Amino acid sequence: MIFRNEKGEGGEKPSAEQMQAVLSHWQNWIGNIAAQGNYVGTNRLYSEGSRTLKPGNVVIDGPYAEVKEIVGGYLIVKANNLDEATEMAKSCPNLQYGGNVEVREVLSMDPDTTSATFLNEK
């Protein structure tokens, strides 16, 4: 699951109490997924301090200015299929705060970079 939100344009910052309520909402949601044995891992991503590499060794600091959404973090869950993962995502706090959740399958890769499965050979 990839969490996206609209880029903030300054605006009013939430109070400490509001931030704690949001954090608790996220902790409860992730804790519920973990209690069901479906939690694998998660991380928040900084909205600043990123770089984009382009062909020809071109490095651009920060996210693109024209991008209206930022990726705020991700969560990896265990699910039998995309539908099951989508059901888990339906109660994501990000949806209640105006963001969205992208649900994707993760392609497992063999850690041996020379193996036929890593190279996608049959």
C-alpha positions as CSV (number, residue, x, y, z in Angstrom):
1,M,0.0,0.0,0.0
2,I,1.4,3.4,-1.0
3,F,-0.1,6.4,0.8
4,R,-0.5,9.7,-1.1
5,N,-1.6,13.1,0.0
6,E,-2.1,16.5,-1.6
7,K,0.9,18.7,-1.3
8,G,0.4,21.2,1.5
9,E,0.7,24.8,0.5
10,G,1.5,26.2,3.9
11,G,-1.9,26.6,5.5
12,E,-2.8,26.1,9.1
13,K,-0.7,23.5,11.0
14,P,-2.5,21.0,13.1
15,S,-2.3,21.3,16.9
16,A,-0.3,18.8,19.0
17,E,-3.5,17.2,20.1
18,Q,-4.7,16.8,16.5
19,M,-1.4,15.3,15.4
20,Q,-1.6,12.8,18.4
21,A,-5.1,11.8,17.3
22,V,-3.9,11.2,13.7
23,L,-0.9,9.2,15.0
24,S,-3.1,7.1,17.3
25,H,-5.5,6.4,14.4
26,W,-2.6,5.1,12.3
27,Q,-1.1,3.1,15.2
28,N,-4.5,1.4,15.8
29,W,-5.0,0.6,12.1
30,I,-1.6,-0.9,11.7
31,G,-1.9,-2.7,15.0
32,N,-5.1,-4.3,13.9
33,I,-3.4,-5.6,10.7
34,A,-0.5,-6.9,12.8
35,A,-2.9,-8.6,15.2
36,Q,-4.3,-10.5,12.3
37,G,-0.8,-11.7,11.3
38,N,-0.7,-9.6,8.1
39,Y,1.9,-7.0,9.0
40,V,5.2,-7.1,7.2
41,G,6.6,-3.6,7.5
42,T,6.1,0.2,7.1
43,N,7.9,3.5,6.8
44,R,7.0,7.1,6.5
45,L,8.8,9.0,3.8
46,Y,10.2,12.6,4.2
47,S,8.5,15.0,1.9
48,E,11.7,17.0,1.6
49,G,15.2,15.9,0.8
50,S,14.5,13.7,-2.1
51,R,16.4,13.3,-5.4
52,T,15.3,12.1,-8.8
53,L,17.8,10.5,-11.1
54,K,17.2,10.7,-14.9
55,P,19.0,9.2,-17.8
56,G,22.4,10.7,-18.5
57,N,23.3,11.0,-14.8
58,V,21.0,14.0,-14.4
59,V,20.1,14.5,-10.7
60,I,17.3,16.8,-9.6
61,D,16.9,17.8,-6.0
62,G,13.4,17.4,-4.5
63,P,10.1,16.3,-5.9
64,Y,8.9,17.9,-9.1
65,A,7.3,21.3,-8.5
66,E,4.3,20.4,-10.8
67,V,3.5,17.3,-8.8
68,K,0.4,17.9,-6.7
69,E,0.6,14.7,-4.7
70,I,3.4,13.4,-2.4
71,V,4.0,9.9,-1.4
72,G,3.9,9.9,2.4
73,G,4.8,6.3,3.2
74,Y,4.0,2.7,2.5
75,L,2.9,-0.5,4.2
76,I,3.7,-4.0,3.2
77,V,1.1,-6.6,4.2
78,K,0.5,-10.3,3.7
79,A,-2.6,-11.0,1.7
80,N,-3.7,-13.9,-0.4
81,N,-4.6,-11.6,-3.3
82,L,-5.1,-8.0,-4.4
83,D,-8.8,-8.1,-3.3
84,E,-7.8,-9.1,0.2
85,A,-5.2,-6.3,0.4
86,T,-7.8,-3.8,-0.9
87,E,-10.2,-4.8,1.8
88,M,-7.5,-4.1,4.4
89,A,-6.8,-0.7,2.8
90,K,-10.5,0.4,3.0
91,S,-10.1,1.3,6.7
92,C,-6.8,3.2,6.2
93,P,-6.7,6.5,8.1
94,N,-5.2,8.3,5.1
95,L,-8.6,8.0,3.4
96,Q,-10.2,9.9,6.3
97,Y,-7.7,12.7,6.0
98,G,-8.2,13.4,2.2
99,G,-5.4,11.1,1.0
100,N,-5.5,8.0,-1.1
101,V,-4.1,4.5,-0.9
102,E,-2.6,2.6,-3.9
103,V,-2.6,-1.1,-3.5
104,R,-0.1,-3.1,-5.4
105,E,1.3,-6.6,-5.4
106,V,5.0,-7.0,-4.6
107,L,7.0,-9.0,-7.0
108,S,9.3,-11.2,-5.0
109,M,12.9,-11.4,-6.4
110,D,15.5,-14.0,-5.8
111,P,18.3,-12.4,-3.8
112,D,20.8,-14.1,-6.2
113,T,21.0,-11.6,-9.0
114,T,22.5,-14.2,-11.4
115,S,19.6,-16.7,-10.9
116,A,17.1,-17.5,-13.6
117,T,14.2,-16.3,-11.4
118,F,15.9,-13.0,-10.8
119,L,16.5,-12.6,-14.5
120,N,12.9,-13.7,-15.2
121,E,14.1,-16.6,-17.4
122,K,12.0,-19.8,-17.8
